Amino acid sequence: MTGQNITYFSGALEHLDDVKDLWERLNKHHESISSHFKDDFRSFRFLHRRAKLLKKHQDGKTRIEIAIDQDQPVGYIISSITEDRVGEIESIFVRDEYRGQAIGTQLMERALAWLESQNGEILKVKVAVGNEASYDFYAKFGFYPWVTTLKRKTQVDT
């Protein structure tokens, strides 16, 4: 059975490449549920996201937690904190076949503990439109919808 021997690994941005496959699965998920921006997700590549994260967090205040089963990453979370103590869950994903085993909960708890150890005062997570089903998961940790940002669509999906 999957998930019997999950171990967790913590690191910094040098471990971004270790979650490439999982990030790409998350991006595909967002593409499949997006009602207006499928093309954005379709064209979004890991190398672009990697470059954005590296640029955004040059100060080293980013942490990656990876859930591993039999030497294979099965879930991850990326969290970061700014100098003004705003913490963010940048990305979280658990492979479908490993859901329901509290791996996401364990990843969130580990990330939140780290953010709190960094004296995070404001903690937030962004949720892509279409992924509202994740609200209940985030509510377990005290996260609730706060503001909605609208993005102008520049191309019409065909």
Secondary structure, DSSP 8 states (H G I E B T S, - for coil): -TTTT-EEEEE-GGGGGGGHHHHHHHHHHHHHH-SS-HHHHHH--HHHHHHHHHHHTTTS-EEEEEEEETTEEEEEEEEEE-TT-EEEEEEEEE-GGGTTSSHHHHHHHHHHHHHHHTT-SEEEE---TT-GGGHHHHHTTT------------S---
